[in-house]
């Protein structure tokens, strides 16, 4: 669409929206004169704790932190279903999993439903995506151009990854995944600034998702440090339901990977096979001595019980933050590019998020999925010069279903009726609407994956009630007195009985409001694939 036509269209849309908002009493004082650009940066499984602006105290992310210093940081941002595909689908559609169809990672993706990138594109935005996509069919006409990681079950590779484009081209690109995705995004920015059209640029990193392979330049960091443990690393699970301990993602054991150089065929491992021989040698030169030390300590009996858990945590978390280091450097490259293009910077919203946060040792876990805080949260930081007051700290409850309506609102566009989330632009502008939500709905469907049971629940500003409905097991937490969720109060405290009853009623109301169908709760609690086949 020609720029002038675009401006007229956006102006008319703004007029319509203005009338609509005046009619509903939901007013916005400031309309963008020129539609703002949006750079949406998303990592995969990036724990809030591993972003220093959240105060985790385990690493430094100066570039991501810049977004908090120069914009807003959300402390109560959550996903609706804590796994990769479902969170991505909720972001794109503004809907809960049962509405957008992506209840689990195996579910089919229907890209024809209303997606915020397509609505922006139809309003005159250039819409492009680089990096990890992960949904079960490729992006479509919601983007002018896309270039996505493929291979390894749509997860992509860290080293010398394979990319596929909207033009049907596929190629291996030399380098490290996080760097390459940024290179491509910056190259696109360099080209796109020539035509002056507003843009949506989605930059989606694979990092720090498993299998964790740090860049060579970070692999030798932190070996002599001791990274603080989470206070619940040695959780005894007293008071918790069996679902908390059924899971299979405990950090208990460390197993060196890869084996020592020269003792295996690297071509048998799809991840190592991506590396050049030179890279593999350099990788082993750093890792192998530490792995040898591990075996020595084990033989000497120094890694029994809790010691093994402590050791395994250190190996896990150090790889994790090494990979986050590359993410932070690359966020810095994007911000530096904007610094060098002041006029674009001043009209560009930069969002940093991750499809979920992650258990980085809390409760002894290393995963997501469960409705506990570390998995249900999502990091969210947003800079918008001239609109978001620098240093804003936002505590209101927001969810990934709100992203699409918010991005549309930022562009002065109304959200389609079918979107279930609500724009949080007013929160960014420093105003919390009186009727802002007081509770969030969560629903995890991927029954049996990683031995996590299907569950849904409600989280308010203070309380959380979870129902594992396969055998009707409940958990209830007071997050004010028990922020780490170690004291399940369900059925234990007389004084909470009335409160639990009212939360149950509220949960049922949320379920009805979001139109979660009855059949998903029915036995035999078939796998996701089964649901898709029989009910959709
Ligand atoms: Ca993820």
Boltz pocket constraint, residues with backbone or C-beta under 6 A from the ligand:
constraints:
  - pocket:
      binder: B
      contacts: [[A, 43], [A, 44], [A, 45], [A, 83], [A, 84], [A, 209], [A, 355], [A, 356]]
      max_distance: 6.0
